[in-house]
């Protein structure tokens, strides 16, 4: 983890020598049609930062074209049933504006390396993708609402790294107040194969976001994430797996975390983001703490 942080710090220092950065919540590249003119001319201080934590589940309402690279370092608490340990996850996401209101979202993939007292495994994660549609696009009042549907394919390696097949339905809203930008997302996940053992629970998550435009190159970010098991399924472990894997969990207790970080806008269309995340709820599940680092390139 230390080597990864050093690499990102060096990259940041080198890239910050460049002048004015642009970033946006509109797509400059639209596959069918033209970019939204109002989104393109929106002042920088009114443009929200994209979600930073819970990258597989937290989706804003904006239609963009971008590539996001992720590096997560996750610590498992020693008090948990798996006896502590750590996990590293590396992933890349693609978002592509098909029109100025419809977006293709390839939101889950990656490679995970688990080192715990119970599990020592590594391999590819499941792959998931979907479509997002922007219902309300009010640039004058900085208000946006979107809905989406996605599907996860059970191609991950091993029982720990895959969730089996499941549907995802979500809705999100974003509202800007000048330099302050707020957002929220709600997800519902429905297992597609109830005959499977582990990984067939139904669950929901919710995510809150706030960022503030301090200057052209920096915005602090605060996010809160919640995880709730609706139906534990036919086989469930005592922990849910939060946003990494569908392991069942206890539907009587939720897991809530808070992430604090920021976005540095380095050069044209390229930003680096980082956040530290820790539980707020008494039930930490498998959440000790997490560092999330992300690079995002908008086009």
Secondary structure, DSSP 8 states (H G I E B T S, - for coil): -HHHHHHHHHHHHHHTTS------SS-S-BSSS---HHHHTS-GGG------SSTTT---S----EEEEEEEEEEE-TTSTT--EEEEEEEEEEEEESSSSEEEEEEE--EEEEEESS-EEEEE--EEEEEEEEEEEETTTTEEEEEEEEEEE---SHHHH---SEEEEEEEEEEEETTEEEEEEEEEEEES-TTSSBT--EEEEEEEEEEEEEETTEEEEEEEEEEEEEE--SB-BSS--TTT---B--TTS-EEEEEEEEEEEEETTEEEEEEEEEE-SS--TT-SEEEEEEEEEE-
